[in-house]
Amino acid sequence: MLNQNLIFSEKWSARIKRHLLFWLVWGFYFGILHAANPFGQAEISFFKNLPFTITESILFLIPQIILAYTVLYLALPLYLEKNKIIEPILIALFFWFICGWINLFMVNTINPAVIPWLLPERYLENTSRTPGTSNFMALMANFKGALTPTAGAVSLKFFKHWYLKEQRNLQLQKEKAEAQLQLLTAQVHPHFLFNTLNNIYSQTQITSPEGSKMILELSDMLRYILDEGSKSQVPLKKELTMLQDYVNLEKVRYGNKLDLHISIPSETGELQIAPLMLLPFLENCFKHGASKFLRFPWINMVIELKDNILLMKLMNGKDLEQTAQLPKSGLGIMNVKKRLELLYADKYELKITDEADVFIVDLRLELAAGNEEKVPIVETTPTLRYA
């Protein structure tokens, strides 16, 4: 039994071996079949005729290979990938006739000159074709012979395609089942987290109003990340609110030690943005700027809207002693660059300036207006319940 790696592998070494094996098997099979044809002379035995017909069949593989690979890699992709019908048929017919004439030229010219060099003279006796065979009949015989290996190659191609597709489907089903199991497991954690935060929030409303406010802001951030993070687009207003919640939490952390200036537009209209697109830049300022900056840390962020264009300028100071130890590009910044390229390919400009004492981010982002329905906001007592 043939190794599956040889049959289905996409490695060049395996593909070359697979194709060579196919043509060798077909050449010998074709030669064995034609050894039973006495060429109009019944006295020639099967085994005496076999060396000649196998040698001739191997030579005849040249036009057959041309036709088979033309159909496999030119005509067939036009039909399967571009859903065209006329062009593949015309291409196949054209090369069918071309290969027929190549085969006829080999019968009349190439083979008589080459085969005597390959076989002893005793195998060449009485091997001439039946006298009077017309070029038309020779072409018809070639057409029949050339179609067989081409049909076989196409069939194997479809079988391989079907097998790989089935394997991919099985893999996808397995991954889907694993993802569903992970999702069911992960759903426990948000409920547990929000229920716990809700209990803490209730306990701190009277005893520690400032702590209660922090829990509420943290809860809003987590809810935004869990609920909105998987969407393709969210209202810009929600994204900016989440940024403000993050800043408020960091303010409490640093107190008066941090010089912080934040300017965020209050009106965003119907503009939409990919979720969590701006947070990594701001988080990077606190992580690699303020937290590493031992003396006089500062952060300045200005976000402006000009029609549907978002302009963000973000700067933070850096300690000269810490600069050499900081990574040149954090994982969060790398990820957001990839997301910008994927989601806003020709609609953004990003310039990052990393100098000795300051880190500057200039972002220009073209946003689209969404069609999401406006839901009226009713002021009620805040709740942290996660559903």
Disulfide bonds with the S-S distance in Angstrom:
none
